[in-house]
């Protein structure tokens, strides 16, 4: 598993995860173990006892229940909580809604869609 936030170790502190397939179906799985490996983690899931069983899960998103997420620090936000938020300028003009958050090398960027266009808005203090 490769986390969106490379510094996150959240998956190591939970007893279950939810696997979300590309078609949107979800399945809860007990987590028997997790350890860092290269740029991500190796997960040992209940009921996954062979390489073939693990290969069948490739491409699924690994999700953690929101009540199992660690508390946030000042000026922090979970990306998932930004999705669907309305974005306005300082003058109150509505630009649209956040559709995704991209992680870049220097800062995260909100992809905002509205008024027939797309805006890329960096998540930095000045903006």
Helices and strands as residue ranges (DSSP letters): G 10-13, E 16-20, E 26-37, E 40-45, H 51-55, E 61-63, G 66-68, H 79-82, E 86-88, E 94-103, E 108-114, E 117-122
